Amino acid sequence: MYVSSANEVYALDAGSGRQIWHHRRSRTTGLAGNAATGFNRGVAISGNRLFMLTDNAHMISIDRFNGDLLWETEMADWRQNYNGTSAPLAVGNLVISGTAGGDEGVRGFVAAYDQASGKEVWRFWTVPNPGEPGSETWQGTLTEHRGGASWMTGTYDPQLDLLYWPTGNPGLDYNGDERHGDNLYSDSVVALEAKTGKLRWYFQFTPHDIHDWDAQEPPVLVDTNWQGQPRRLLLQANRNGFFYVFDRTNGQLLLAKQFLKNLNWAKGIDAKGRPILNDLKENANGETYVCPGFQGGTNWFSTSFNPATGLYYIQALERCNLFSKRDMEWQAGKGFMGGTARPAPGETFTKSLRAINIQTGDTVWDLPQVSGSLTASAGVISTASGLVFFGENSGSFMATDAASGKVLWEFPTNQVWKASPMTYVFDNKQYIAIAAGQSIIAFALPE
């Protein structure tokens, strides 16, 4: 088992938790963004190599048996506010990743590197430069620092040989006055040919986003019957509060339905997949009341589909914010938000585990959670035995019945969640494991 933190990775015995080796380098001083606070979302493995992003946006390859460095490649200049937090994705002889920095005004990209040498093979820019296709969706004086960072890992379909990569918010985050238009390919999922990085199709969830609703929520690939016909689907519960179903072979939108109870920015999604906007007014203080808030109706933490129940499980957040905008200039080492989002006075938030019927978009069951820290960010995993494991907002690790949502088991960790659960088999025994605080906790399922 490999466990990562900022600029370090541990190799553990998956049966006992014994440390085998530890690779570490010093943290980079002067960074902007999430990497500066220690975020790292995991590693990739292929053959005898382990791949990881450093906080300063370098891709490194490590010998997975002893922790020795094999090669290192700079993906982008951290002095221009790029930073690295995501887990790479190993595909064939390539290792693929993006970088973080969308809240700090980087220009997003997804890049592939040769696993043996670290040499870059292709790069797809998520935001076009002036004069390139798609640049017509950016009108105004903001010609640089446009965001669209790819700070979460995409997913891969080996039969279609396509990557599905989610992209982040445009910049400035909260001020769109100097970036009129849809602002492609921010807040989108892009389908890329794995060998070349060529764009096959895309879908933009939130055109001209001014609420920081990155589309980095995990896209889930499902092969199942859709309205009586076998289809290859892509599912996503988006930060903007809508649940989407696509045919992943061509990007056709099959379903878009609101999964939040409190949502006021749009009336719905039209036949072309565009949101039908409500006309929200500023108050006397120049603030606009918007539901969901900047954290979204959900976020980056893992989701899960269970083919036995036909249900898709997500962590949903019901909360609204007061948004305000301001002008600002980009600076190295600084944020590039262009405003603020704050809780509405007198309002509280609710968080719940929800099960969505993917055929209809209806919520089948809803399990409210204890109100706790808004930084609790644990995802979901479901098993063939009919269980759903998740990190409850109070800090408990819980298991529910996948069909009904009934709580079956819980274990208090007394930690604020920053990770999602995983399952694995070791010596013919199945384990469920999750990172809680500075510990890795593993539970063996009954035989």
N, C-alpha and C positions, 0 to 999 in steps of 0.2 A: 504494500500500500504506500502511495506517495502523497504526502501532505505538504502544501506550500503556504508560505507567507511572503511578505515583500522581500525579494532578493534571497530567499532561502527555500530549500526543500528538504524534507526528511523522507528517508526510506524506512518503512516499518515492516516488521513481520506481521502479515495479515491475520495470523492466528493468535498471536500473543501480544502484539503491540510493541515488541522489543525494537529499539532503534538499531538499524543496520549501518546507515551512514547519514551524514548531514552536510549539505552543501550550502555555503553562505558567503555573501559578499556584503560590503558596507552599503548602507542606504545612500542615495544621492541627495545632497543638500541643495536647496534652492528650487526644488520641484514645485509645480503647481498641479492641482487636481487631486483625484482620489488616491493615486499612487503615493502621494506625499504623506498620507495618513496610514499607509500600510496595506492597502487593498491588494489582494492577489487571488484570482479565481481558479487556479488550478494549472495542471500540466497535461501534456500529451505524451503517449508512449508509442514507439514503433520500432520493432526489432530490439537492438540493444541500446537504443537512444531514448532519452527523455528530453522533451522540449518545454521551454518556459520563457515567459516574458519578464524582463527586469523592470524595475520601477522607472528607468530612464528610456524605455521603449527600445531595448535591445532584445533580439531573439537569441537564446543560448541553447546549445545542445550539450547534454550531460550523459556520460556513460551510466546507464541505469543500474549497473551492478556494483559500482564503486563510488559514484558521485564525481568523477573527474570531468572537467570541462573539455569538450571536444571542439567546439567552435562557437563564435560569437559574431553576430551581425547587427549593425545599427539599422533599425527600421525607420526612424525619424529622429530629428534633432530635439532633444528634450528642452533645449533653451528656447524653442518656439512653442512651448507649452504642451508638447506631446508627452504622454506617459503611458506605461504599460500595466494593465491589470488583468487582462483576459486570459483564459486558457486557450492555447493553440489547438488546432485541429489537424491531425495527421491523416492524409489522404494519398494512397499510393506511395510514390517516392517524394511527395511534397509535404511540407508543414505550413499551415495557413493561419493567418491571424490579422487582426486590425489593432488599433491602439485606442487609448482613451484621450480625452482632452476636449470634448465637444463643448463643455461649459467654459472652456478657456480659449476658444476661438481657433482651434486647429482646423485643417482641411482633412476630412476623413478619407480613409482608404482601406482596402483589403489587399493583402499581398501574400504570395506564395514563394516558398524558399525550398531549394533542394535539400533533402534531409541529410545527404552525405557531406555536403560542402558548406551549406548556409548561403549559397549564391541565390539572389533573387531571380525568380523565373517569370513572374508576371505581377502586375499591380493594377487594381481597379480603383479609380478615384470615385468616391461616393458623391462628390460635388464637382460639377464641371467648371473649368476655367472659362472666362469670357471668350466667346467665339466657338466653344465646343458644343456639341449636341446636348440639349438640356439647359444651356446657359440662359436661354430666353425665359426660363421660369424664375430668373433672378433679375429683377429690375430695380434700379436705384443706385446709390453711390457706394453701397457695401460690396466691394469686389474681392475682398480677401477675408480670411478668418471666418469662413461660412459654416463651420461645424460639420455635422453629418458623421461624427466619429463612430467607429465600429468597435465599441468597447465590450461587447459580449460575443461569445462564440456562436458561429453559425452551425448548420447541420448539413449532412451529406446523404444523398441518395446514390448508392453505388450502381443501381440498375440504370438510372438515367444519367449518371455521371454529372450530376448537378449539385452545386452548393446553394444553400438558401441562407443568406446572411442579412440579419437585421441591422438597420442603421439608426443613428441618433438624431437629436434635435438640430435645427439650424441655429446659427448665431447671428445676432444676439438672441439669447433664449427668449426673453420676454418683450423684446421690442422689434417689431417687423416693419418699422417705418421706412427703412432704407434697404429693404429686400422684398419688394412687392413680387407677387406671383406665388406659384406652388412651392418653389425652392427644392427642386429635385436634386439628389435622390434622398434627401433627409426624411426621417420618419417613415422609412420604407422597408420592404423586404426585397432584396435583389437576388434573382436566380442566375448564377454564374456557371459557365462551363469550368469544370474543375481543372482541366489541363491547361486552359488558356486564359481564364479570367474574363472571357467574353460574356457580355450581358445577354441573357436569353429572354428574360422578362422581368418586370418589376411591378410592385403595387405600392402606392403611397397611401398610408392610413390617415395621416393628418396633414393635408396641404397647408402651407404657410402657418406652421405651428408657432404660437406665441405663449405656450404654456409648459414647455419643457417635456413634452410627451414622447420621449424616445420610443422607437419601435423595438427596443432590445429585449422584450419579453420573448422567452424561448419559443421558436417555431417547432411544432411537433408533427412528424410525418406519420401518417396512418394509411394503411391499405385496408379498405372495408367497402361494404356496399353503401352506395349513396342513392337514395330514392330508387332502390331495386337494381342498380347497376354497380358493378365493381369499379371503384375509382381510387386513384392515388391522391390522397388529400394532404393538405397542409393546414394545421390548426394554429390559431393564435388568439389568446385573450389579450387585447392591446391595452396599453396604458391609458388610452383615451376613453375607455369604458365600454368598448364594443368587442364582441366575440366574432371572429371571422373564420370562414371555411373556404379554402381554395382547391381547385384542381391543380396540383403542383406540376403537372406536365406542361401546362401552358399559362398558368396564372389566372385562369377564369375564376371570378368570385362567385361562389355558390350560395353563401349565406353571410349576412352581417346583422347582428342583433345585440342590443344593449344588454349587458349583464349586471350593471349597477342599478341600484334603486334610486340614487341621487345623481342625476346627470342633466345639466341644463345648457351645455354649449351647443348641442345639436339636437334636432328633432328626430333624426334617423340617418340612414345611409341610403342614397338613391341607387337606381339600377346600374349606374356606371361606377359605383363604389365610392362616390364622393359624399362627404357629410353634408346634410341639410342644416345650415347654420341658423342658430337663433341670434337675434340682434341684442347682444348684452350691452348694457349702458354703464358708463363710469359713474361713480357716486361723486359727491362734492369734494372728496379728497383725491380724486383721480384714480380710484381703485375700482376694479371690476370683480364682482362675485362670480366665481366659476366652480362648477362641479364636473369632474373631480378636480382635486388640487394638483399641485405640481408633481406629487409622488405618484399620481395616477390611480386608476381603479385597481391596478396591480402593477408589478414591476419585474425586475430581472430574475427573481427566484424561480426555481424549477416548477413545472407543471407536469401533469401525467394523464395519459389516456389509458383506460382499461377496456380491452376488447370484449371481455366477458359481460360487462355492464353497459358498454356503449357510452360511458360517461367520461367527461374531461374534468379534471380536478384542478382548481386554482385557489390561490389565496387572494381574496378581494378586500379592498380598502374603500370604505365609504367616508370621504372627507372632502370638504370644499375649502377654497382659499380665496383671499382677496389679492388680486394681482395688480401691480402697478409697474409702469415702465419709466425708463430714464435713458438719456443719451450717454454714451461713454465711448472712449477710445480704447482700442486694443493695446495691451502692454504685456511684454514678456513677464512671466511669473505671476500674473494676476488673472482673476476671473473675468468672464466676458458675458455676464448674465443679462445686463441691460434692464435691470429692475429687481423687484422682489415679489415673493409670494408668502403671505402670512396667514395663520389660522383666522377664521372669522370669529370675532368675539362672542363668547357664550356658547359656541358650538364644540362638540366633542366628536371623536371619530369612532367608527366601529370597524372591526376586522373580522372576517369569517372565512371558513373553508367552504367552497361552493362546488357542487357537482353539476355540470352542464350537459344536457343531451345534445350531442353534436348534430343530430338530424334536424332539430328544431331551434336550438339555441336557448331553450327554456332551462331555468334553474330547477333541478329535480329535488335537491335538498341543500340546506344552508345550515352550517354549524357556527353560531356566533362564538367569538373568543373573548377571553378576559381582556379588558382594556389595559394596555400597558405601554411600554415604550414604542414610539413610532419608528424606531430604528430596528425593530425586530424584523428580520428578513430571512425567514426560513421557507423553503419550498416544500414540494409534495412528491411522494413516490407511491405507486400502487403496485400490488403484487397479484399473481395469478390465484393466490389463495383467498382473494376477496378482502384484502386489507388496504387501507390508505394510511401511510405514516406521514406526519408533518410536525413542524415545530410550532407549538401553540404560542400565542402572543405573551402569555405569562412566563414563558421559559420552560414549560413542560414539553416533553417529547411524547406524542400521542399516536394511537392507532384507532381508526374508526372502521366500521363496516362499510365496504365500498358501495353497497347497494342502498343502504339506508342512512348512513352518516352517524349511526349510533357509536358513541365512544366506548371502546372495548378495553383500553389500557392506557396508562400514562406513567411517565417517569419524570419527576421534577429535576431540572438541571440547575435552576437558579442562575441562568445565563441569558444574556440578550442575544438572540439568534443573528448570525451573519452567514449562515451556510444552509445548504439543502441536504437532505438525507440521500444515502446510496445503499444499494444492496449488492452482495457478492457471495460467491461460494468458495470455501476454503476447506480442504480435507473432507469433501462431501457434506459439509454443513453450511447452511445459509445464514448469513449475518445481515443485520441492518446497522449501519453506522452513520454518525453525524458528528461534525465539529461543533463543540459547545465551549465557548470561551477559549481557553488555551488547551483544552483537552479534546481527544477523540474518544467517543463513546461507542462501543460496538455491542450489539445484542445478538445472541444466537437464537434462531427460531427453533421451536420444539421439533424433534424428529418424528 
